[in-house]
């Protein structure tokens, strides 16, 4: 998508799609678009506080729904302020059906990237028809189900990595001591993982992540008392581990290796870090990786054998890691995914993006003594040279911290125009 767009990214309150949303925003900025982010996580603490009121379950549900309605109204207020060409919501973002209807009435294009398992999280059935675009990480039967619901603009869009974030690191000795392991897993304690890892335990095996409480066999291997692991620390873990285990989640303990369809974000992230992983084979994996780019398994016994084999063959681990990293850098970045989403929008949404009024040239608005610093300002804000004055003002207002003299001049000129120029 060559045209410079305004995009509002709506994050969820918490959860696995939260970092995905942040990577999407970063990618869109790198692509030259003007990005605003609705920071729903800022409201998470107060949302959680509702649970501590100790009211009946029906009253709690009413309060939580009311709170989400307020957040949806806040998103609408943000839309009115920044006038985006596209509102991109991540899975479980606080956008109600009523808010989506309002956006459609106002002809504001909306897209959801549903980065969850459609069989496990079924709320998409109510929301999908109200988005203009619905991107998913699974194919049929999910795509057919969306079409049957009236969602004609569904797009298969697998997850990805951000090479500026997920990258090889030069770890300090202290980091290697903390994060290093011969074998490790990073993720939540789903039933199939608990069942599998009890049979794979060995000295030095480390488990990182949440929801491992209550398992007396695995708990001694759980790091940081089961605390949530930051995205930054995840990268360090991947880099410091000889064999990263990547077992896709399932709520069914009896099926430890499900051989399901979608590919989780960890697959792309570990690869982008130039680290080695053993990952369970997925139906959609052949579309994203070649056989010699990922070391896979289809059963628990095969996984156990391959752990031993690859621990003894570091040169093969390195070869797999190099090939998988090269594939991710070439094809599986968030920049590529956002480009694909915007191209899809342009092909499916008639008249999108809507024409804006002709942007006023920057030189016509800035005094002569400030124009010489304009290039540095645009570079700092990540804006193209042909950006309009209104978009420059929008970008300056988004900044955090102290304003420069040029920032202040831009905002002053904007206010002056509003007060006097039309008079």
C-alpha positions, 0 to 999 in steps of 0.5 A: 500500500503506497498511500500514507494512511492514518490507522488507529490500532485498538489493543485488548486489555490484556492477553496474548494478542496485546504484544501482537497489536504493538508489533502491528503498530510498529510495522505500520509506522515503519511503512510510513503510515500515521499510527495512533494506538488506543491503549486499552491496557491502561484501563486493565487495573480498574477493570480488574478492580471490579472483581474485588467489589465482592458483589453477586456474579450477575451484578459483576457481569453487568458492571464489566459489560458497562465498563466495556461500553465506556471503553468502546465510547472512548474508542469512538472519541479517539476516532472522532479526534484522529479521523483514521482511514482504518481502525485495526482491532486485535482479538478481544479489543474493547469494541462493542457491536454498537460501536462497530455499527456506529463506525460503519454508519460513519463510513469508518473502515474497520478490520479485526485480526483474530489471532486466536483459535476459532474453535476455542474462542467463539465470540467471533460469531457475534462480532465478525459480520460487523467488521469490514475486514476480518483477518484470521490465522486459520483457513477452512472450515473457519473461512467458510463459516465466516462467509456463511455469517455474511463476512465476505472480506475474510483474509488468511493472515498468519502470525509473524515476527518483528525482526527489530525486536525478535533478533539474535542477542549478545547475552551477558554472562548474567543473562546466560545464567538466568535465562540459559538452559539446555531445554526450556519452554516458554508459555502458559500451562495448558493441560496438554503441555502439563501432561507432556512435560511431566514425561520430558523432565530432566535436570536443568529443564526450565519452564517459563510463563503463567498458569502452572500452579498446582502441578507439584511435579512441574512446579520445581522447574517453573521460573520466577514463581510462574510470573508473566514473562515480558516480551523482552525477556522472551527474546532473551530466553529464546536466545539463551536456550539450546532447544526451545520446545514449542508445543501448541496449546490444547485444553484436552490433556489426553491429546498432547500433540494435536497436529492442529492447523494454525501456527502460533507466534512463538514459531516465528519469534524463535526463528527470527531470534536465530534460535533453535526450536522443536515444534509440533507439526501443523497443517498450515506449516508447509505453506510458511516453512520448508522441511529443512527450516523447522525441526518438527515432531508429531508425537511425544515419543518423537519429541523425546528422541529429537531432544536427545539427538539435537542436544548432541548435534549443535551444528545441526541446530545452528543450521536449522536456526539459520534457515528458519531465520532467513525465511522469517526475514524474507516472508514472515514479518509484521511489515509484510502482514500489514502490507498484505492487510492494507492491500486486501482492504484496498482491493475489497473496500470500494472507494477506500481510502476516502479522499481527504481534503487537499493537504496543505503544504508544510512550507506554506505554514512554517516560517522561513527560520523553521523550515531548515529544521523540518527534515530532521523533525520529519525523520524523528517522527517517521513521516514522509517528506510530502506529509500534510500539515494536519498529519504533522500536527497529529504526529507532534501531539502523539509524542511523549515528553518535552516538546522541542522549539519546532514542535511547539511552533507547529502546535502554535501555528495550528492553534493560530490557524484555528482561531484566526486564519478562517476569520 
